[in-house]
Amino acid sequence: MSAIQQQAISPELRSWIQEQLGQGFDREQVLAAMLSSGWQKSVAVQALDEPLGGSTVASRVPTLDLADARPTLSIDGHEVKVLLTLSQPRIVVLGGLLSDEECDAMVAAAAARLARSETVATTAGGSEINPARTSDGMFFERGESELIRTVEARLAKLMNWPIDHGEGLQVLRYRPGAEYLPHYDYFDPKMDGAAAILKRGGQRVATLVMYLNTPAAGGATIFPDIKLDVSPIKGNAVFFSYDRPDPLTQSLHGGAPVREGEKWVATKWLREGVFV
């Protein structure tokens, strides 16, 4: 396909996309061909979505109020620093989201309840041990303690998303050598058990990873698609959103191996609707 001078979605382009998909090329391959031919990514993604009959319609996602480009956000008197922002994919790195005292209290409350971390099962919508995830973890129920209520209220205001649209906070401990291989947090609608999972609150649309300590070495949150590594610093956090269950969101991420010491994190997943 020759380079396109005008970034407009024409009937010819739609036909070409449908032809490529019909020949067995997947969306990422077609997207790569369009980008190499000079298409802007936003236009290419829109064009790719249209022939699919709306199967990947964008969802509303949590957003941080960064319109004024302020370096610090004040949430009920708690100062949170904005350390890095990306628009595509949408990633925000935050400093001081949790205080040292809150981090320590969360670790202490979680420590006695840890078990081998599981992932969502691909069969009946439950959970299962996955060799790609070598951490220990537990979940806090929403609102189960004053500490959890305080943190959840802060996160709801930070991300402009209702508390009941979020899963319970998950705390994970990674020992030396433990990691979480790159993965997506959204649920594949085509996997077995997806209907049961999505009944509980719809798709996941955003993730917030909060660092509860600073490991001596390793343990970065990695985004392979964009070659970004976020260092785990106690009290800091990384937010990222994904408006559809599709690799084109570039939300592929993982936890790099811990090289020395332990890494403790608290993760909040946000859903489209009320999570029950």
N, C-alpha and C positions, 0 to 999 in steps of 0.2 A: 504494500500500500504506500503510495507516494505521500510526501509531507503535505499537510493541510495548512493552508495559509489562514483561513478564517475558521475560528473555533465555534462552529455552529453544527448542530446535530441535524443532518440531512436525511432524507429517505434512503439515499444511496448508502450512507454510513450504517443506518439501521439494518439494511439488507446485508451489508458486508458482515456485520456482527452476527446476525442470525446464521449466515452461511458458515462462519468459522465455528460457532457453537454446534451447528448441525454436523460438522465434520469431526467433532469429538474434541476440539480444543477446549480447555476449561477457561473460566473467566480470567484467572491470573495470567494465562498465556496470551489471551486476547488483549488484556490490559497492557501487558509488556510490549506487545506489537504496536499498540496505539501510542504509547509513550515514546517508543523509539522512533516513531514517525512524526513526532512533534506535537502530539495532542497534550493539552493541559490535563492534569490528572482529574480535576474536578469535573471537567466536561466528559472525559472518558468514562469515569465512574457513572455519571448520569446516563450516558448513552448505553452503557452496559446494563443498567438496571431496567431500562424501558422495555427491551424485548423479552424480559423474563416475566412479564405479566404481573409485576408488582410483588413478586415473591420475597424481595428483600427491601421492602419499603422502610425508610428510615424511621426510627422511633425517637420520641423525645428523650433527652438524656439530662442527667444532672449537670449543672453548670456552676462555676465559681464566678462571682461578681468581680471581674477584672477590667471592666470597661474604662475605669479611670487610670489604669496602669499604675496603681499605687504599689509600692514595694512591700507594704505591710497591710494586712487585713485585721480589723478589730472585731472580735466576735464575743459579745458579752464581756468586754474588758480583757479578753485574752488576745494577745498580739501574735499573729501568724505571719511569717515572712514568705514572700513569693520569690523563690530562688530561680526558677526556670519555667518557661511556658513554651509549648509547641501547639500550633494550630492543627496540623495534620501529620500524624495522628494527634488527637487532643490529649496532651500530657501536661500536668502541672506538678512541679516539685515544690514542696512546702517546708519551711523551717519552723521548728518550735510549735508544731500543732499540739503536741502533748508536752506537759511539764515533766521534769525528771521524776517528781513524786508520783505523778499519774502512771508513768511507765513502770516504775518499781512496784507500785500497788497492783497493776494489772498482771505483771509477771508473778508476783506472790500469790494472787488469787487463782491464777491458772495452773501453777506448777503441780499441785496435787491432783489435777484432773486430766493430765496429759495422757494420750494414747497414740498409737501409730496413726499418722494422718491417712485419710482415705480421700478418694475422689468420687465424683458422681458416677454411678454405675451406668453402663451403656445398655443395660437390659431392662430392668424393671423400675428404674428411677430411684433406687436406693444408693448406697455407697459401697466402695470396695477398695481393698488395698491395691495400690498401683506402684510398680517399681520405679516409675519416673519421679515419684514424690517420696523423699526419704527423711521426712521430718516427723516430729511428734506434735499433736495438736488437740485443741478442745474448742467448744463453742460456749459463749455466754448467751443466755437467754436475753432477749431485749428487755431492758429495764430491770434486770434482776438485782441490782445493787445501786447505791448512790453513785459510786464511781462510774458504772456503766451508763446510768441515766445522764450524768454530767457530760460524758464523752459523746454519747449519742445525740444529745441536744446540740452540742457544738458542731458535730458533723452535719446535722440536718440544716443548720443555718449556713454553714460553709458551702454546702453543695446545693442549697435551695431545693431540697428533696425531703419529703415527709419521712419521719422516723419509721412509720409502719410500711414504707416501701423498701426497707432494707432488711437483709438477713441479720441474724445475731452476729456479734463480733467473734471472729475466729482468731485464736492465739496459736502461733506455731513456734516451736523451738527447733532450730537446726544445729546439730552437733558438728564437730569437724568432719568434713567430707560430705555432709548432707547437702542436698540440692533439690531443685524442682525444675525438671527439664522444660524447655519452652512449650507453651500451650496457650489456648484461648480460654477466657472465663465464660463466654456466652455458651449456651446450650445448642448443639447442632439439632435443628428441628427434624432432621431425618433419622436420628438415632432412635433405637428402641427405648421406650420409656419416656420420650420427650414430652408427650402429651401430659403425663402425670406430673412431671417436673414443672411444666409451664402453668399448670393449674394453680400452683401455689403462689403465683404472683407475677406471671409472665416472664419475659426474658430478663436476664441480667443485662444492664446497660452501662454500668460503670463499676470501677474498682478503686478502693483506696487502701493502700498498704502503708501502715504506720510502723516505724522502727522503735522497738522498746529497749534496745541497747545498741552499742556500737561494737561489733566483733573486732577482734584484733587484726584479722585479715580475711579478705574474701567476702562472699555473701551479697554481692551487688544484685539489684533487680535489673535484669537485662531485657532490652527490646531489640531482638535480632534484626528485624526488618529495617530499622533506622540506625542501627549501630550505636544505641544509647545505653549506657550503664549508669544506674543511680546508686550511689554509695549509701549503705545503711548507717545513718547517723541517728543516735538516740534522740527521740522526740520529733524527728522529721518524718515526712510522708511523701508518697507519690500517688497522684490521682490520674486516672485515665478513663476515658469513656469510649463506647463503641455503639453506634446507632443502629447496627444490624448484625445478625450472626453471619459474618462474612470475613474471610481473611483480608479483604480489601480495606478493612478498618485499620490494618497494621497494628492491631492490639496484641500480636504475638509477644509473649513475655515469659520470663522464667526467673528462678532464683539460682544464681551462680553458686558453686560449691563454697562452703565455708572452709577457709584454709587454716584458721587458728581461732580458738575460742568458740563461743556459741553466738548464734543470731536468734533473737526473739522478735517476732513481728505480730501485729494485730491487723487483720484484714476485714474490710467492710465491703460487701457486695450489695449493689443497688439494683432493685427490680423495677420493671415497668409499672407494676401495680402493687396492691397491698400483699405483703408476704405473710402467709399463714402456715 
